[in-house]
């Protein structure tokens, strides 16, 4: 749950909504068979932009 709290979608939401996010995320994860048993793999994607000075 701590990792999910660091995602841009959570960090970008209004501060008044953030405290309820962990409970909503837990409920969502518990309702799905692939995540209901506890641990699961959370794929991470990183985008990189490379630039050179001319």
MOPAC internal coordinates of N, CA, C and O (Angstrom, degrees):
PM7 1SCF
backbone

  N    0.0000 0     0.00 0     0.00 0    0    0    0
  C    1.4347 1     0.00 0     0.00 0    1    0    0
  C    1.5331 1   109.89 1     0.00 0    2    1    0
  O    1.2310 1   120.43 1   146.50 1    3    2    1
  N    1.3171 1   116.79 1   -33.50 1    3    2    1
  C    1.4666 1   118.89 1   179.68 1    5    3    2
  C    1.5231 1   111.35 1   -63.17 1    6    5    3
  O    1.2310 1   120.10 1   141.63 1    7    6    5
  N    1.3239 1   117.41 1   -38.37 1    7    6    5
  C    1.4627 1   120.95 1   179.08 1    9    7    6
  C    1.5232 1   110.83 1   -64.64 1   10    9    7
  O    1.2310 1   120.18 1   137.76 1   11   10    9
  N    1.3153 1   117.26 1   -42.24 1   11   10    9
  C    1.4582 1   119.99 1   179.91 1   13   11   10
  C    1.5308 1   111.38 1   -62.35 1   14   13   11
  O    1.2310 1   120.32 1   149.26 1   15   14   13
  N    1.3119 1   116.99 1   -30.74 1   15   14   13
  C    1.4609 1   120.90 1   179.28 1   17   15   14
  C    1.5118 1   114.18 1   -70.66 1   18   17   15
  O    1.2310 1   120.22 1   168.69 1   19   18   17
  N    1.3267 1   117.19 1   -11.31 1   19   18   17
  C    1.4619 1   120.07 1   179.35 1   21   19   18
  C    1.5219 1   112.71 1   -97.69 1   22   21   19
  O    1.2310 1   119.52 1   179.96 1   23   22   21
  N    1.2996 1   118.52 1    -0.04 1   23   22   21
  C    1.4598 1   122.06 1  -178.59 1   25   23   22
  C    1.5240 1   110.71 1   -72.81 1   26   25   23
  O    1.2310 1   120.62 1   -30.59 1   27   26   25
  N    1.3254 1   116.41 1   149.41 1   27   26   25
  C    1.4671 1   121.83 1  -176.14 1   29   27   26
  C    1.5234 1   112.08 1   -57.69 1   30   29   27
  O    1.2310 1   120.11 1   144.33 1   31   30   29
  N    1.3216 1   117.39 1   -35.67 1   31   30   29
  C    1.4595 1   119.54 1   179.78 1   33   31   30
  C    1.5166 1   113.01 1   -62.65 1   34   33   31
  O    1.2310 1   120.48 1   144.99 1   35   34   33
  N    1.3100 1   116.69 1   -35.01 1   35   34   33
  C    1.4672 1   121.11 1   178.13 1   37   35   34
  C    1.5248 1   109.81 1   -79.35 1   38   37   35
  O    1.2310 1   120.54 1   135.05 1   39   38   37
  N    1.3158 1   116.57 1   -44.95 1   39   38   37
  C    1.4580 1   119.81 1  -178.41 1   41   39   38
  C    1.5231 1   112.09 1   -64.57 1   42   41   39
  O    1.2310 1   120.44 1   152.55 1   43   42   41
  N    1.3239 1   116.76 1   -27.45 1   43   42   41
  C    1.4582 1   120.62 1  -178.60 1   45   43   42
  C    1.5167 1   114.78 1   -88.13 1   46   45   43
  O    1.2310 1   120.05 1   172.65 1   47   46   45
  N    1.3237 1   117.51 1    -7.35 1   47   46   45
  C    1.4637 1   119.12 1  -179.59 1   49   47   46
  C    1.5280 1   110.51 1   -79.65 1   50   49   47
  O    1.2310 1   120.21 1   -22.57 1   51   50   49
  N    1.3114 1   117.20 1   157.43 1   51   50   49
  C    1.4605 1   120.40 1   179.15 1   53   51   50
  C    1.5350 1   111.45 1   -56.72 1   54   53   51
  O    1.2310 1   120.78 1   -36.62 1   55   54   53
  N    1.3190 1   116.12 1   143.38 1   55   54   53
  C    1.4780 1   121.10 1  -176.71 1   57   55   54
  C    1.5221 1   113.12 1   -57.23 1   58   57   55
  O    1.2310 1   119.89 1   147.66 1   59   58   57
  N    1.3234 1   117.82 1   -32.34 1   59   58   57
  C    1.4704 1   119.62 1  -178.52 1   61   59   58
  C    1.5214 1   111.78 1   -68.91 1   62   61   59
  O    1.2310 1   119.74 1   156.96 1   63   62   61
  N    1.3494 1   118.09 1   -23.04 1   63   62   61
  C    1.4655 1   121.42 1   179.95 1   65   63   62
  C    1.5272 1   112.82 1   -88.13 1   66   65   63
  O    1.2310 1   119.87 1   157.35 1   67   66   65
  N    1.3197 1   117.85 1   -22.65 1   67   66   65
  C    1.4667 1   121.15 1  -174.46 1   69   67   66
  C    1.5173 1   114.98 1   -60.45 1   70   69   67
  O    1.2310 1   118.27 1   139.63 1   71   70   69
  N    1.3366 1   120.90 1   -40.37 1   71   70   69
  C    1.4752 1   118.68 1  -178.51 1   73   71   70
  C    1.5245 1   114.11 1   -60.74 1   74   73   71
  O    1.2310 1   119.47 1   150.49 1   75   74   73
  N    1.3272 1   118.61 1   -29.51 1   75   74   73
  C    1.4680 1   120.64 1  -179.29 1   77   75   74
  C    1.5244 1   112.24 1   -84.04 1   78   77   75
  O    1.2310 1   119.49 1   168.72 1   79   78   77
  N    1.3061 1   118.58 1   -11.28 1   79   78   77
  C    1.4627 1   122.04 1  -175.72 1   81   79   78
  C    1.5290 1   113.86 1   -60.93 1   82   81   79
  O    1.2310 1   118.37 1   133.82 1   83   82   81
  N    1.3418 1   120.70 1   -46.18 1   83   82   81
  C    1.4747 1   118.70 1  -179.64 1   85   83   82
  C    1.5336 1   113.30 1   -58.77 1   86   85   83
  O    1.2310 1   119.82 1   139.95 1   87   86   85
  N    1.3032 1   117.94 1   -40.05 1   87   86   85
  C    1.4691 1   120.44 1  -179.96 1   89   87   86
  C    1.5240 1   110.64 1   -67.04 1   90   89   87
  O    1.2310 1   120.34 1   139.60 1   91   90   89
  N    1.3240 1   116.96 1   -40.40 1   91   90   89
  C    1.4670 1   120.57 1   177.88 1   93   91   90
  C    1.5208 1   110.85 1   -65.69 1   94   93   91
  O    1.2310 1   120.32 1   139.27 1   95   94   93
  N    1.3302 1   117.00 1   -40.73 1   95   94   93
  C    1.4671 1   120.61 1   179.14 1   97   95   94
  C    1.5216 1   110.71 1   -65.82 1   98   97   95
  O    1.2310 1   119.93 1   137.08 1   99   98   97
  N    1.3389 1   117.74 1   -42.92 1   99   98   97
  C    1.4683 1   120.85 1   177.72 1  101   99   98
  C    1.5271 1   111.42 1   -59.66 1  102  101   99
  O    1.2310 1   120.90 1   136.00 1  103  102  101
  N    1.3253 1   115.88 1   -44.00 1  103  102  101
  C    1.4651 1   120.02 1  -179.92 1  105  103  102
  C    1.5248 1   110.58 1   -62.84 1  106  105  103
  O    1.2310 1   120.49 1   137.89 1  107  106  105
  N    1.3112 1   116.66 1   -42.11 1  107  106  105
  C    1.4618 1   120.67 1   178.79 1  109  107  106
  C    1.5319 1   110.96 1   -63.64 1  110  109  107
  O    1.2310 1   120.35 1   133.35 1  111  110  109
  N    1.3241 1   116.94 1   -46.65 1  111  110  109
  C    1.4663 1   121.06 1  -179.90 1  113  111  110
  C    1.5193 1   111.49 1   -63.99 1  114  113  111
  O    1.2310 1   120.01 1   141.77 1  115  114  113
  N    1.3247 1   117.59 1   -38.23 1  115  114  113
  C    1.4662 1   121.43 1   179.94 1  117  115  114
  C    1.5281 1   111.53 1   -68.10 1  118  117  115
  O    1.2310 1   120.08 1   155.39 1  119  118  117
  N    1.3095 1   117.46 1   -24.61 1  119  118  117
  C    1.4597 1   120.77 1  -177.27 1  121  119  118
  C    1.5276 1   113.08 1   -84.02 1  122  121  119
  O    1.2310 1   119.94 1   170.56 1  123  122  121
  N    1.3221 1   117.72 1    -9.44 1  123  122  121
  C    1.4663 1   121.85 1  -178.04 1  125  123  122
  C    1.5216 1   110.00 1  -103.79 1  126  125  123
  O    1.2310 1   119.18 1   -49.36 1  127  126  125
  N    1.3293 1   119.16 1   130.64 1  127  126  125
  C    1.4651 1   120.80 1  -177.81 1  129  127  126
  C    1.5304 1   113.15 1   -60.40 1  130  129  127
  O    1.2310 1   120.01 1   145.27 1  131  130  129
  N    1.3369 1   117.59 1   -34.73 1  131  130  129
  C    1.4577 1   119.62 1  -177.22 1  133  131  130
  C    1.5216 1   113.63 1   -73.91 1  134  133  131
  O    1.2310 1   119.49 1   165.34 1  135  134  133
  N    1.3355 1   118.58 1   -14.66 1  135  134  133
  C    1.4659 1   121.03 1   179.88 1  137  135  134
  C    1.5272 1   113.02 1  -123.49 1  138  137  135
  O    1.2310 1   119.86 1   177.25 1  139  138  137
  N    1.3051 1   117.88 1    -2.75 1  139  138  137
  C    1.4719 1   121.32 1  -175.11 1  141  139  138
  C    1.5200 1   113.78 1   -68.99 1  142  141  139
  O    1.2310 1   119.60 1   156.28 1  143  142  141
  N    1.3299 1   118.36 1   -23.72 1  143  142  141
  C    1.4648 1   120.91 1  -175.42 1  145  143  142
  C    1.5211 1   114.18 1   -84.07 1  146  145  143
  O    1.2310 1   119.58 1  -177.31 1  147  146  145
  N    1.3063 1   118.40 1     2.69 1  147  146  145
  C    1.4663 1   119.80 1   178.65 1  149  147  146
  C    1.5054 1   111.97 1   118.96 1  150  149  147
  O    1.2310 1   120.32 1    67.82 1  151  150  149
  N    1.3361 1   116.99 1  -112.18 1  151  150  149
  C    1.4544 1   120.72 1  -175.29 1  153  151  150
  C    1.5210 1   112.20 1   -69.88 1  154  153  151
  O    1.2310 1   121.43 1   -33.04 1  155  154  153
  N    1.3277 1   114.87 1   146.96 1  155  154  153
  C    1.4557 1   121.57 1   177.23 1  157  155  154
  C    1.5281 1   108.17 1  -155.28 1  158  157  155
  O    1.2310 1   120.94 1   -15.51 1  159  158  157
  N    1.3136 1   115.82 1   164.49 1  159  158  157
  C    1.4610 1   121.35 1   179.45 1  161  159  158
  C    1.5271 1   108.45 1   -85.38 1  162  161  159
  O    1.2310 1   120.87 1   -52.35 1  163  162  161
  N    1.3107 1   115.94 1   127.65 1  163  162  161
  C    1.4592 1   121.75 1   177.23 1  165  163  162
  C    1.5226 1   107.66 1  -110.20 1  166  165  163
  O    1.2310 1   120.26 1   -76.41 1  167  166  165
  N    1.3361 1   117.10 1   103.59 1  167  166  165
  C    1.4658 1   119.27 1  -178.84 1  169  167  166
  C    1.5251 1   110.89 1   -61.50 1  170  169  167
  O    1.2310 1   121.37 1   -39.78 1  171  170  169
  N    1.3098 1   114.99 1   140.22 1  171  170  169
  C    1.4654 1   120.53 1   178.70 1  173  171  170
  C    1.5199 1   107.91 1  -118.14 1  174  173  171
  O    1.2310 1   120.38 1   -47.38 1  175  174  173
  N    1.3031 1   116.88 1   132.62 1  175  174  173
  C    1.4538 1   122.42 1   176.67 1  177  175  174
  C    1.5137 1   108.78 1  -121.33 1  178  177  175
  O    1.2310 1   121.43 1   -42.97 1  179  178  177
  N    1.3053 1   114.87 1   137.03 1  179  178  177
  C    1.4523 1   120.20 1   178.51 1  181  179  178
  C    1.5191 1   108.53 1  -125.19 1  182  181  179
  O    1.2310 1   120.80 1   -47.84 1  183  182  181
  N    1.3069 1   116.07 1   132.16 1  183  182  181
  C    1.4551 1   120.91 1   175.40 1  185  183  182
  C    1.5245 1   109.13 1  -102.68 1  186  185  183
  O    1.2310 1   120.92 1   -40.82 1  187  186  185
  N    1.3031 1   115.86 1   139.18 1  187  186  185
  C    1.4600 1   120.75 1  -177.99 1  189  187  186
  C    1.5168 1   109.05 1  -129.68 1  190  189  187
  O    1.2310 1   120.79 1   -43.28 1  191  190  189
  N    1.2939 1   116.10 1   136.72 1  191  190  189
  C    1.4486 1   122.19 1   174.53 1  193  191  190
  C    1.5148 1   107.47 1  -116.81 1  194  193  191
  O    1.2310 1   120.67 1   -56.99 1  195  194  193
  N    1.2945 1   116.32 1   123.01 1  195  194  193
  C    1.4594 1   120.63 1  -178.69 1  197  195  194
  C    1.5165 1   108.86 1  -109.96 1  198  197  195
  O    1.2310 1   120.49 1   -46.84 1  199  198  197
  N    1.3068 1   116.67 1   133.16 1  199  198  197
  C    1.4618 1   121.58 1   179.50 1  201  199  198
  C    1.5195 1   110.21 1  -135.75 1  202  201  199
  O    1.2310 1   121.01 1   -30.46 1  203  202  201
  N    1.3143 1   115.67 1   149.54 1  203  202  201
  C    1.4581 1   120.86 1   175.55 1  205  203  202
  C    1.5110 1   109.46 1  -117.13 1  206  205  203
  O    1.2310 1   121.32 1   -38.99 1  207  206  205
  N    1.3038 1   115.07 1   141.01 1  207  206  205
  C    1.4701 1   118.94 1   174.45 1  209  207  206
  C    1.5170 1   108.48 1   -76.48 1  210  209  207
  O    1.2310 1   120.53 1   -40.64 1  211  210  209
  N    1.2966 1   116.59 1   139.36 1  211  210  209
  C    1.4556 1   120.84 1   178.56 1  213  211  210
  C    1.5027 1   111.54 1  -100.11 1  214  213  211
  O    1.2310 1   120.10 1   180.00 1  215  214  213

